[in-house]
Amino acid sequence: MIECLLVGLGGFLGSVLRYLIGLMYVNTDSGFPLKTFIINILGAFIIGALSSIAIKYNVNSKAILFLKVGLCGGFTTFSTFALETQELLKNDRVGVAIIYVTLSVVIGVTAVVLGENLFKNL
């Protein structure tokens, strides 16, 4: 039961952080969903860093649930990514959609690797 509460609390905090970033003004004249992109790349970096730190310091499994599943799960937003991609396609912004999907996947995976490697030797 405590595990569920920890995931829920982490998810709450992650969702609030995502909401606050969503309030920031960003020029979106290009149609590129920059805020969601930044949130997902940042979340990928954080989860990579947390994975590395957890292994190196043998972090408590409850803390991992709170941080990785709760906080990062609540912060990142694949469903919004998918919806924004679909809206770009529906509005004949195929080029922007392809760039968005490609950059999100490539830079997202790179961010996980970077996060893991930067925090591996702490």
C-alpha positions as CSV (number, residue, x, y, z in Angstrom):
1,M,0.0,0.0,0.0
2,I,2.8,2.4,0.8
3,E,4.3,1.8,-2.6
4,C,1.0,3.0,-4.3
5,L,1.1,6.2,-2.1
6,L,4.7,6.9,-3.0
7,V,4.0,6.5,-6.8
8,G,0.9,8.7,-6.4
9,L,2.8,11.4,-4.6
10,G,5.6,11.4,-7.1
11,G,3.0,11.4,-9.9
12,F,1.3,14.4,-8.3
13,L,4.6,16.3,-8.1
14,G,5.6,15.4,-11.6
15,S,2.2,16.5,-13.0
16,V,2.3,19.8,-11.2
17,L,5.8,20.5,-12.6
18,R,4.6,19.6,-16.1
19,Y,1.7,21.9,-15.7
20,L,3.9,24.8,-14.5
21,I,6.2,24.4,-17.5
22,G,3.1,24.4,-19.7
23,L,2.3,27.9,-18.3
24,M,5.6,29.3,-19.6
25,Y,5.4,31.4,-22.7
26,V,7.0,29.9,-25.7
27,N,6.7,31.2,-29.3
28,T,5.0,28.4,-31.2
29,D,4.6,30.1,-34.5
30,S,6.5,27.2,-36.2
31,G,3.9,24.7,-34.9
32,F,6.6,22.7,-33.2
33,P,5.3,21.6,-29.7
34,L,8.4,22.8,-27.9
35,K,7.1,22.6,-24.3
36,T,6.1,19.0,-24.6
37,F,9.4,18.3,-26.3
38,I,11.4,19.9,-23.5
39,I,9.4,18.1,-20.8
40,N,10.0,14.7,-22.4
41,I,13.7,15.3,-23.1
42,L,14.2,16.6,-19.6
43,G,12.3,13.6,-18.1
44,A,14.4,11.2,-20.2
45,F,17.6,12.8,-18.9
46,I,16.3,12.7,-15.3
47,I,15.2,9.0,-15.5
48,G,18.6,8.1,-17.0
49,A,20.4,9.9,-14.2
50,L,18.2,8.3,-11.5
51,S,18.9,4.9,-13.0
52,S,22.6,5.4,-12.7
53,I,22.4,6.9,-9.2
54,A,20.1,4.1,-8.0
55,I,22.5,1.4,-9.2
56,K,25.7,3.1,-7.9
57,Y,24.3,4.0,-4.4
58,N,21.9,1.1,-4.0
59,V,19.0,3.5,-3.6
60,N,16.0,2.2,-1.7
61,S,13.3,0.6,-3.9
62,K,10.6,2.8,-2.5
63,A,12.6,5.9,-3.4
64,I,13.0,4.5,-6.9
65,L,9.2,4.0,-7.2
66,F,8.6,7.6,-6.0
67,L,11.2,9.1,-8.4
68,K,11.1,7.0,-11.6
69,V,7.6,5.7,-11.7
70,G,5.9,8.5,-9.9
71,L,7.8,11.7,-10.6
72,C,9.1,10.9,-14.0
73,G,5.9,9.1,-15.0
74,G,3.8,12.1,-14.0
75,F,6.2,14.6,-15.5
76,T,6.7,13.2,-19.0
77,T,3.8,13.0,-21.3
78,F,3.7,10.4,-24.1
79,S,-0.1,10.9,-24.6
80,T,0.3,14.6,-25.2
81,F,3.2,13.8,-27.6
82,A,1.0,11.4,-29.6
83,L,-1.9,13.9,-29.6
84,E,0.2,16.8,-30.8
85,T,1.8,14.6,-33.5
86,Q,-1.7,13.6,-34.7
87,E,-2.8,17.2,-34.7
88,L,0.2,18.2,-36.8
89,L,-0.6,15.5,-39.3
90,K,-4.3,16.4,-39.4
91,N,-3.3,20.1,-40.1
92,D,-1.0,19.0,-43.0
93,R,2.1,19.8,-41.0
94,V,3.7,16.5,-42.0
95,G,7.3,17.9,-42.1
96,V,7.0,19.3,-38.6
97,A,5.4,16.1,-37.4
98,I,8.3,14.0,-38.8
99,I,10.9,16.4,-37.2
100,Y,9.0,16.3,-33.9
101,V,8.8,12.5,-33.7
102,T,12.4,11.9,-34.9
103,L,13.9,14.5,-32.6
104,S,11.8,13.3,-29.6
105,V,12.9,9.7,-30.1
106,V,16.6,10.3,-31.0
107,I,17.2,13.1,-28.4
108,G,15.1,11.3,-25.8
109,V,17.1,8.1,-26.0
110,T,20.3,10.2,-26.1
111,A,19.2,12.1,-23.0
112,V,18.7,8.8,-21.1
113,V,22.2,7.6,-22.1
114,L,23.7,11.0,-21.2
115,G,21.9,11.1,-17.8
116,E,23.1,7.6,-17.0
117,N,26.7,8.3,-18.0
118,L,27.0,11.7,-16.3
119,F,25.9,10.2,-13.0
120,K,27.6,6.9,-13.3
121,N,30.9,8.1,-11.7
122,L,29.6,10.2,-8.9
